[in-house]
Amino acid sequence: MTASDPSISIKNLDLSFGAVRVLKDLNLDVAQGEFVVLLGSSGCGKSTLLNCIAGLLDVTAGQIFIGGQNVTWEEPSKRGIGMVFQSYALYPQMTVEGNLAFGLKNAGVPKDEIRAKIARAAEVLQIEPLLKRKPAALSGGQRQRVAIGRALVRDVDVFLFDEPLSNLDAKLRADLRVEIKQLHATLGNTMIYVTHDQIEAMTLADRIAIMKGGHVLQFAAPHEIYNRPNCLYVAEFIGSPSMNFLDGVVSGGSFASDVGSFALEGYGFAAEPGTAPAVFGIRPEHIASGAAAAEMPIRLDSTIELVEPLGSDTLARVRVGEQKLWVRMDGQASVTPGSALPIGFSAERAHLFDKSSEARL
C-alpha cells in the first residue's frame, strides 16, 4: 500500500433488508488521514454505510477495503477500526480508567502497555483528572470524551463516529466539535463521521458526502458543496436558512419568473443552456439590501414580513409579489415588519437547476 492509495475504498456496495434496498451501488474512496463526513437526513443510509464499514452489518453486494485489504467479510475486530457511538455505552460499575482498559485487557495487551496507552489517550483528550471517577460522576461531554478515548487506546488507523454529539446540549456540541477537529489534527488518522447537522459537517470535514436514498449525491470539499452544489437537493440541504428558490424558465442567458426577468450575466453555466423550465437559487447572505441593493445588477422591491434578530446578524423574510425570500443582514440592521426594503443580487452568486432532472445547469 502506497501513500496515494485510499485508506478506505467502497466499491459497488449494496445493502438490502428484505425487499428494501437501503444502499444502492455505492462507491466511495477516502484518502489516508482524511476527515470525511457522511451527511444527510434521517433514513438516507449514512449510519447504515458506517455500520457496513465497521462490519456490524453484512453487505448484500460489493466490497469494502481498509488499508488495501479486502475486509468485506472480516469480523469487526479484524478491521483495524475504532468506533464511537451516539450513546456512550460506558460500563457504569467501572472507573474511567477501567473503561479505557477493558478492551485492551480482553485482547491480552501487557499491563505496562495498557498504562501507556491510557496515559496517552487521557493526555490527548484532557481527561487525566477523571481517570478514577465512574461514569455517573461525569458530565455528558466528559462521558463522550471517555467514549472517544476507548476507541483511541486501540491505536488503530481508522476512526468511525456515529453521531457522537447528538445527545449533548448546544454549547457542549460546539466545544466537543472543536476538540474532535483538534484530535484529528493531532493524530492524523482517517476519520469518518456521521451526522445530520450541517454545521458539524461544514466545520469538521475535509470532504462531505451528502447522501439521499442510499446514494451519494455529491462528495466534495465544504466550500465546493456550498459554492457549487451539483443538484437541487444539495443546494437546499446546505445553508441555514435554506437557499431561496424561484421557479421559472431559462432561455439564452436570461431567467424569467413571476418576480420578473433578469439577465444571467456572470453565471457559470456547465453547458450552453437552451430553453427549459428551471429553478433559480440565491442564498440569503448573497442578497444585498437597502442602499447596497442599488449597486447590484438585479434589483427588486420587497416588503418585510418577519424579522429575526440573531445578534451577529439579522434575518428578514421579505415578500416580492407572491414570492417569499430570506435575506441575511447586518446584526445591527434596523428593520421592521411592514416596511419596504429594496433588495438586489448578482447572477454570479446564483445557482440554476434543471426543473425536471434537478441537476445543476
Secondary structure, 3 states (H helix, E strand, C coil): CCCCCEEEEEEEEEEEECCEEEEEEEEEEEECCCEEEEECCCCCCHHHHHHHHHCCCCCCEEEEEECCEECCCCCHHHCCEEEECCCCCCCCCCCHHHHHHHHHHHCCCCHHHHHHHHHHHHHHHCCHHHCCCCHHHCCHHHHHHHHHHHHHCCCCCEEEEECCCCCCCHHHHHHHHHHHHHHHHHHCCEEEEEECCHHHHHHHCCEEEEEECCEEEEEECHHHHHHCCCEHHHHHHCCCCCCEEEEEEEECCEEEECCEEEECCCCCCCCCCCEEEEEEEECHHHCEEHHHHHHCCEEEEEEEEEEEECCCEEEEEEEECCEEEEEEEECCCCCCCCCEEEEEECHHHCEEEECCCCEEC
